[in-house]
């Protein structure tokens, strides 16, 4: 069995192993990390040898930590990262490079249609009828997108939204509200087979699926990192937030994961405060006094046009994993439009949590 895991802000860990009579055998850990002294790698292998195959990542990490000499120094490597790589091997997880990725980047769409396309395309990946997909959104109008479980009245000021022509829609994933203006927002979705995140906890999957965009930002001169649970941050502040939805496969088949991210290219913070009801408690748990200070847009940090940022992100993904330009099929679009009519465009769905 073979498993790989890239430690967030670190290096790649590779594990090869067998399982005999319910325990790990012939464990070999490798990767492009740094480890001193040399013999510490044997301590890691030895700590995993004979471990019950049912041991979770935390338990495997504890075995490694206990076995390492006090003088051991790990750089780009963590005991937890090794444990996750083992769990991915046991779960027979797939890797990014196992797939022929498809890019969907089309004309601007209405907010409710974007919500529907996320659901439809991810369901198609779960059914095996669509390749894993990176979809870059273009917005036809300004919007507030609230999370699946958020209270409409608690999150949105209806008068402010109406005054600024904001459409309010509800997405299928959890998380917080998104304030969207078409030329000030960069949004993308990943619709991926659930095997890509096999062996990862829900929290770890966020970091794993965000790793490519951290690399893309780094290529643009921005040092960014994953900030649990679902933010992408820099020294200057938050620049993006992510959300996920797990889709169960039909007839017991494999499922899929929707992972979408909204990045702030620019922002009218005064307008945002007139539209969103951002409570003091939410601000205090971020360690800030003002909502205006919570987000630091990409425009200021890169000096690049929005279109240039998007193209660099796409190029970075293509360089790492390969990417073929595709589109939404007529059947997929028809299903999405029907979902707008029956679900995402209805008051019942938008106010399902009043």
C-alpha positions in Angstrom: 0.0 0.0 0.0 1.2 3.5 -0.8 0.2 6.8 0.7 1.3 10.4 0.2 0.6 13.6 2.2 2.0 17.0 1.9 2.4 18.6 5.3 0.8 22.1 5.3 3.5 24.6 4.8 5.9 21.7 4.8 7.2 18.8 2.6 5.8 15.6 1.0 5.7 12.5 3.1 5.5 9.1 1.3 4.7 5.8 3.1 4.8 2.3 1.7 3.6 -0.6 3.8 1.8 -3.9 4.0 -0.8 -5.2 6.4 -0.5 -8.7 7.9 -2.9 -10.1 10.4 -4.2 -6.7 11.2 -0.9 -4.9 11.9 1.5 -2.8 9.8 4.5 -4.5 8.3 7.5 -3.5 6.2 6.8 0.2 6.8 9.0 2.6 4.9 8.8 6.4 5.3 10.3 8.7 2.7 10.0 12.2 1.3 11.7 15.5 0.5 11.7 16.6 4.2 14.7 17.2 6.4 15.5 15.0 9.4 18.4 14.8 11.8 20.1 12.6 12.8 19.9 10.2 9.9 19.0 7.2 12.0 15.9 9.0 13.1 14.2 7.7 10.0 14.7 4.2 11.3 13.1 5.1 14.5 10.0 6.3 12.7 9.8 3.1 10.6 10.3 1.1 13.8 7.6 2.9 15.7 5.1 2.1 13.0 6.1 -1.5 12.5 3.6 -3.8 14.2 1.1 -1.0 14.9 -2.6 -2.1 14.7 -3.9 -1.1 11.3 -6.9 0.4 13.0 -4.7 3.0 14.8 -5.8 6.5 14.0 -3.4 9.2 12.8 -3.1 10.7 16.3 -2.2 7.3 17.7 0.4 6.7 15.0 1.9 10.2 15.7 2.1 9.4 19.4 4.1 6.2 18.7 6.5 8.1 16.4 7.0 10.9 19.0 7.7 8.4 21.7 10.3 6.6 19.6 12.3 9.6 18.3 15.5 10.4 20.1 15.5 13.7 22.0 18.1 15.1 19.6 15.8 14.6 16.6 15.0 17.6 14.5 12.3 17.6 11.9 11.9 20.3 9.2 9.0 20.1 6.8 7.9 17.0 8.6 5.6 16.3 11.5 4.7 13.1 13.3 1.1 13.9 12.6 1.9 14.2 8.9 3.4 10.7 8.9 0.4 9.4 10.6 -1.9 10.9 8.0 0.2 9.5 5.2 -0.2 6.0 6.8 -4.0 6.4 7.0 -4.1 7.5 3.4 -2.2 4.4 2.4 -4.6 2.2 4.3 -7.6 4.0 2.8 -6.1 3.6 -0.7 -6.4 7.3 -1.2 -5.8 8.7 -4.7 -3.5 11.6 -5.6 -3.9 14.8 -7.6 -1.8 13.4 -10.4 -4.1 10.4 -10.8 -6.7 12.4 -12.6 -7.3 14.3 -15.8 -8.5 17.6 -14.4 -11.0 19.8 -16.2 -11.3 23.6 -16.1 -14.7 25.2 -16.3 -14.4 29.0 -16.7 -17.3 30.5 -18.6 -19.3 33.6 -18.9 -20.8 35.4 -15.9 -23.7 33.6 -14.2 -26.4 34.7 -11.8 -25.7 33.9 -8.1 -28.4 31.3 -7.8 -27.1 29.5 -10.9 -23.6 29.3 -9.3 -25.2 27.6 -6.3 -26.9 25.1 -8.5 -23.9 24.4 -10.7 -21.8 23.5 -7.6 -24.4 20.9 -6.7 -24.8 19.5 -10.2 -21.2 19.2 -11.1 -20.2 17.7 -7.8 -22.9 15.1 -8.1 -21.6 14.3 -11.6 -18.1 13.7 -10.2 -19.6 11.5 -7.5 -21.4 9.5 -10.2 -18.2 9.1 -12.3 -19.7 10.9 -15.3 -17.5 14.0 -14.9 -13.7 14.4 -14.4 -12.5 16.1 -11.3 -13.2 19.8 -12.0 -11.8 23.2 -11.2 -14.5 25.8 -11.8 -13.7 29.5 -11.7 -16.7 31.6 -11.2 -17.7 34.9 -12.9 -20.4 36.8 -11.2 -23.3 38.5 -13.2 -24.4 40.6 -10.2 -23.5 41.4 -6.7 -24.6 39.0 -4.0 -24.6 37.9 -0.4 -24.1 34.1 -0.2 -25.0 32.7 3.2 -23.9 29.3 4.6 -26.3 26.3 4.6 -27.0 26.6 8.3 -26.9 30.4 8.8 -29.8 32.4 10.0 -30.9 34.8 7.2 -32.1 37.5 9.5 -29.0 37.3 11.7 -26.6 37.6 8.8 -28.1 40.0 6.3 -29.6 43.5 6.6 -32.4 43.3 4.1 -32.6 47.1 3.6 -28.8 47.3 3.1 -28.9 44.5 0.6 -31.8 46.0 -1.4 -30.2 49.5 -1.4 -27.0 48.1 -3.0 -28.8 45.7 -5.4 -27.5 42.6 -3.6 -29.1 39.2 -4.4 -29.2 37.0 -1.3 -28.7 33.2 -2.0 -28.0 30.2 0.2 -25.4 27.6 -0.7 -25.2 23.9 0.1 -22.0 24.1 2.2 -21.6 25.4 5.7 -19.5 28.3 6.9 -20.1 32.0 6.9 -21.5 34.7 4.7 -19.8 35.9 1.5 -20.0 39.5 0.4 -19.6 39.5 -3.4 -19.1 42.2 -6.0 -18.3 40.9 -9.4 -15.0 42.7 -10.1 -13.9 42.5 -6.5 -14.2 38.8 -5.8 -12.4 35.7 -7.0 -14.3 32.4 -6.4 -13.5 28.9 -7.5 -14.8 25.4 -6.8 -13.1 22.0 -6.7 -15.4 19.1 -7.3 -13.3 16.0 -6.5 -13.7 12.3 -5.8 -13.8 11.6 -2.1 -10.9 9.2 -2.6 -8.7 12.3 -3.0 -9.2 13.1 0.7 -9.4 9.5 2.0 -7.6 9.1 5.3 -7.9 12.8 6.1 -10.0 14.3 8.8 -12.5 16.9 7.8 -10.2 19.7 9.1 -7.1 18.2 7.3 -9.0 18.1 4.0 -9.3 21.8 4.0 -5.6 22.3 4.3 -4.9 19.6 1.7 -7.3 21.0 -0.9 -6.1 24.6 -0.3 -2.4 23.7 -0.7 -2.3 24.4 -4.5 -3.6 27.9 -4.1 -1.1 28.7 -1.4 1.5 27.8 -4.0 -0.1 29.9 -6.6 -0.2 32.9 -4.2 3.5 32.3 -3.4 4.3 32.5 -7.1 2.7 35.9 -7.0 4.9 37.0 -4.1 2.3 36.5 -1.3 3.3 34.4 1.6 -0.1 32.8 2.6 -1.0 29.9 4.9 -4.0 27.8 5.9 -5.6 29.1 9.1 -7.9 26.5 10.7 -10.7 25.9 10.1 -11.4 27.4 6.8 -9.4 30.6 6.2 -6.4 31.6 4.0 -4.4 34.3 5.7 -1.3 36.4 5.3 0.6 38.7 7.7 -1.6 41.5 6.5 -4.9 39.7 7.2 -7.4 37.2 5.9 -7.7 37.0 2.1 -10.0 34.0 1.6 -12.5 31.6 3.2 -13.3 28.1 2.2 -16.3 25.8 2.6 -17.1 22.2 1.9 -19.9 19.8 1.2 -19.7 16.0 1.0 -21.9 14.4 -1.6 -22.8 10.7 -1.2 -22.5 8.5 -4.2 -25.6 6.9 -5.7 -26.3 3.2 -5.2 -23.5 2.9 -2.7 -20.9 4.2 -5.1 -18.0 6.5 -4.3 -18.9 10.0 -3.3 -17.4 13.4 -4.0 -16.3 16.6 -2.2 -17.2 20.1 -3.1 -14.6 22.6 -1.9 -15.1 26.2 -2.8 -13.1 29.3 -1.9 -14.0 33.0 -2.1 -11.0 35.3 -2.3 -11.1 39.1 -1.8 -9.5 40.8 -4.7 -10.8 44.2 -3.6 -13.5 45.2 -1.1 -15.8 48.1 -0.3 -15.7 47.6 3.5 -18.2 50.3 4.2 -20.8 48.8 1.9 -20.1 45.3 3.4 -20.9 46.6 6.8 -24.2 48.0 5.5 -25.2 44.7 4.1 -23.8 42.1 6.5 -24.6 42.0 10.2 -21.2 41.2 11.6 -21.4 40.7 15.3 -18.9 41.8 17.9 -18.4 38.2 19.1 -17.4 37.1 15.6 -14.9 40.0 15.4 -13.5 39.4 18.8 -12.7 35.8 18.2 -10.6 36.9 15.3 -8.6 39.2 17.5 -9.7 42.3 15.6 -11.7 45.4 16.5 -13.0 46.3 13.1 -14.4 44.3 10.2 -12.5 46.5 7.8 -9.3 45.1 9.2 -10.3 41.4 8.8 -9.7 41.2 5.1 -6.7 42.3 3.1 -7.5 42.2 -0.6 -5.3 40.7 -3.3 -5.3 43.8 -5.4 -3.2 45.7 -2.8 -1.0 42.7 -2.1 -0.2 41.8 -5.7 -0.7 45.0 -7.7 -2.1 42.8 -10.5 -5.4 43.0 -12.4 -8.1 40.6 -11.2 -7.9 38.8 -14.6 -4.2 38.4 -14.2 -4.5 36.9 -10.7 -7.0 34.4 -12.0 -4.9 33.4 -15.0 -1.8 32.9 -12.7 -3.9 30.7 -10.4 -5.1 28.6 -13.3 -1.5 28.4 -14.8 -0.2 27.3 -11.4 -2.8 24.5 -11.1 -2.1 23.4 -14.7 1.7 23.3 -14.0 1.2 21.2 -10.9 -1.5 18.7 -12.0 -2.4 19.3 -15.6 -5.7 21.0 -16.6 -7.8 20.7 -19.8 -10.3 23.4 -20.6 -13.9 22.1 -20.7 -17.4 23.3 -20.1 -20.8 22.6 -18.6 -22.8 20.2 -20.7 -26.3 21.0 -21.9 -27.7 18.4 -19.6 -25.8 19.7 -16.6 -27.0 23.2 -17.3 -30.6 22.1 -17.7 -30.4 20.4 -14.3 -28.8 23.4 -12.7 -31.5 25.7 -14.2 -34.2 23.4 -12.8 -32.5 23.6 -9.4 -32.6 27.4 -9.5 -36.4 27.2 -10.2 -37.2 24.6 -7.5 -34.6 25.3 -4.9 -31.8 28.0 -5.0 -34.1 30.7 -6.4 -36.9 30.2 -4.0 -37.7 32.1 -0.8 -38.2 28.7 1.0 -34.6 27.7 0.5 -33.0 31.1 1.1 -35.0 31.5 4.4 -34.9 27.8 5.4 -33.1 29.0 8.6 -35.0 32.3 9.1 
